[in-house]
Amino acid sequence: MTKKKPFPLRIDHELYAVLEQWAQEEFRSVNSHIEYLLREAAKRAGRLGKGKTDQKRS
């Protein structure tokens, strides 16, 4: 099991509402949806791949 590093995140209320609805539609918590979106962005940017932690999460 991968250890997760907790950290505070300040986010605009409007953006949070969008993320909250989006996460609900994807059957995820807001936290796991933010992690999913960041992971996908890192993959597309070529920053996450072979030799790095690259586990599918929901």
C-alpha positions in Angstrom: 0.0 0.0 0.0 1.3 3.4 -1.0 1.8 6.0 1.8 0.0 9.3 1.1 1.3 12.6 2.2 -1.4 14.8 3.7 -1.2 18.6 3.0 -3.7 21.5 3.1 -5.1 22.8 -0.1 -6.7 26.2 -0.5 -9.1 26.3 -3.4 -11.7 28.7 -4.7 -15.3 27.9 -3.6 -16.6 27.9 -7.1 -13.9 25.5 -8.3 -14.5 23.3 -5.3 -18.2 23.1 -6.2 -17.3 22.0 -9.7 -14.9 19.4 -8.4 -17.5 18.2 -5.9 -20.2 17.6 -8.6 -17.7 16.1 -11.0 -16.4 13.7 -8.3 -19.9 12.7 -7.4 -20.7 11.9 -11.1 -17.5 9.7 -11.2 -18.4 8.0 -7.9 -15.3 9.3 -6.2 -14.6 11.5 -3.2 -13.4 15.0 -4.0 -10.0 14.1 -2.6 -9.6 11.0 -4.7 -10.9 12.9 -7.8 -8.3 15.7 -7.3 -5.6 13.0 -7.0 -6.9 11.3 -10.2 -6.9 14.5 -12.2 -3.4 15.4 -11.0 -2.2 11.9 -11.9 -3.7 12.0 -15.4 -2.2 15.5 -16.0 1.3 14.2 -14.8 1.0 11.2 -17.2 0.0 13.4 -20.2 3.0 15.7 -19.4 5.3 12.7 -19.4 6.2 13.2 -15.7 4.7 10.0 -14.5 5.4 6.7 -16.2 7.8 3.8 -16.3 10.0 3.5 -13.2 7.7 5.8 -11.3 4.7 5.1 -9.1 2.0 4.6 -11.7 -0.9 2.8 -10.1 -4.5 3.1 -11.3 -6.6 4.5 -8.5 -10.3 5.3 -8.2 
